[in-house]
Amino acid sequence: MVTENMVGSSPRRVSLPLSSQDASSLRVGDEVLLTGPVFTARDATHARLVAELDTLGVLPYGLEGHVLFYAGPTPAAAGRPVGSVGPTTAKRMDSFTPALLAAGVRGMIGKGVRSQAVREACALQGAVYFAAVGGSAALLATRVVSSQTIAYAELGTEALVRMELQDFPVFVAIDAMGNDLYASAADEWRSRSAEESS
């Protein structure tokens, strides 16, 4: 469920799992606070998930409708479920993403630009790519309420982990219509630079 902050229109609070209605209501550039379950998944986990998807024909581990967080949480520390957890570079997952979105993954959290194929897959499947701020892993860990390894424990920090978030701060980097914050920001910068130089 998406609700607006009582003080103003930003940030928007979003309950997870992300419904198709909530996904379609978000717009590129929206500042969002996520609350609910996500599943961490990096390169090695993505490869295994896609292999299992190919074998089973459905997403394993009940991932349909959920958000994947491109992160590798460190072991519990300071009385928290994880020591630190920050976004990793999302483009490393680009080759796996269209298949996972087509199978039912509803959103992703990472950092950095995505490929044209991912933008098109978001528009086709009504999925959302959220960007989290890199370099703030210790701070982001304070927004994790619980953490449980679900699969691939032998991968260590790259295991599939279910984490419960509370008001986890992100921005909508690609919305469910395929609009891309990184691309629009670059276009705006080029336009302003051209105006200033003329």
Order of alpha helices (4+ residues) and beta strands (2+ residues): beta-beta-alpha-beta-alpha-beta-alpha-beta-alpha-beta-alpha-beta-beta-alpha
